[in-house]
Amino acid sequence: MGAVLTMAEEKNGYTIADRATYLSRIRQLKLKALVEGDPVLTNYYSAIQVNPARFPSAKSALSRRFIGWLCSSEGQRLIGSYRVNGHRLFKPAYAGGK
C-alpha cells in the first residue's frame, strides 16, 4: 500500500488507501484525503479459525484463545482505542454475536 501511495504521489493521481498506511506516510506525501468516513469504504477485518481436522498442525487451542480475546470486551476496547497521530484507526465491530 505504501508503494501505491508513492506512485499516486509521483503521478499526481488518485488511489484508495487504508488510513494506517496513509497516516504513517503523511509527512512524505502531498496527497490529501478526498473522501473519509463513508460507510461504503469500511474495511472489515475477520479472524477465522482453521479446521483442526484438516490442518492438524495448526495450534487450534491458541487460535481459539486469540479469537476469544479479540471478541472480548477488553480486546474490543483496545482495538477501538488504538490511535496514530491522534487518529483512531479501527472501529470495533463485534457485538457478542448479536
SVG drawing of the C-alpha trace seen along z (x, -y; Angstrom):
<svg xmlns="http://www.w3.org/2000/svg" viewBox="-28 -18 37 52">
<polyline fill="none" stroke="black" stroke-width="0.4" points="0.0,0.0 2.9,-2.3 4.2,-1.8 0.8,-2.6 0.7,-5.9 4.1,-6.8 3.1,-6.0 -0.1,-8.2 2.1,-11.0 4.6,-10.7 1.9,-10.5 -0.3,-13.2 -3.0,-10.6 -5.7,-9.1 -5.9,-5.9 -7.8,-4.2 -5.6,-3.5 -6.1,-2.3 -5.8,-5.0 -2.9,-3.4 -0.6,-3.4 -1.6,-6.9 -1.0,-8.3 2.3,-6.5 3.5,-8.2 1.6,-11.5 4.9,-13.5 6.3,-12.3 3.2,-12.9 1.4,-15.9 -1.6,-13.7 -4.8,-14.8 -7.7,-12.6 -10.7,-13.5 -13.3,-11.1 -13.3,-9.8 -16.0,-8.2 -18.3,-6.9 -19.6,-3.5 -19.1,-2.1 -15.4,-2.4 -15.5,-0.3 -12.7,2.3 -13.7,5.2 -11.0,7.5 -12.0,11.0 -10.4,13.8 -11.4,17.3 -10.1,20.4 -8.9,23.1 -10.4,26.5 -8.1,28.6 -9.3,31.8 -8.0,30.6 -4.9,28.8 -3.8,30.9 -0.5,29.0 -2.5,25.7 -2.4,24.5 -6.1,24.8 -6.4,24.0 -4.2,20.9 -6.1,19.6 -9.4,20.2 -8.0,18.3 -6.8,15.4 -10.2,15.1 -11.8,15.2 -9.6,12.3 -10.3,10.3 -14.0,10.6 -13.8,9.9 -14.7,6.6 -11.0,5.9 -10.0,6.8 -12.7,4.6 -11.8,1.7 -8.1,1.9 -8.9,2.2 -11.2,-0.9 -8.6,-2.9 -5.7,-2.4 -4.6,-5.7 -1.8,-7.0 -1.1,-10.8 -4.4,-11.2 -6.5,-9.4 -8.5,-6.3 -7.7,-3.6 -10.1,-0.8 -13.8,-0.7 -14.7,2.5 -17.5,4.3 -18.1,7.4 -21.2,7.2 -21.3,10.6 -22.9,12.3 -25.9,10.0"/>
</svg>
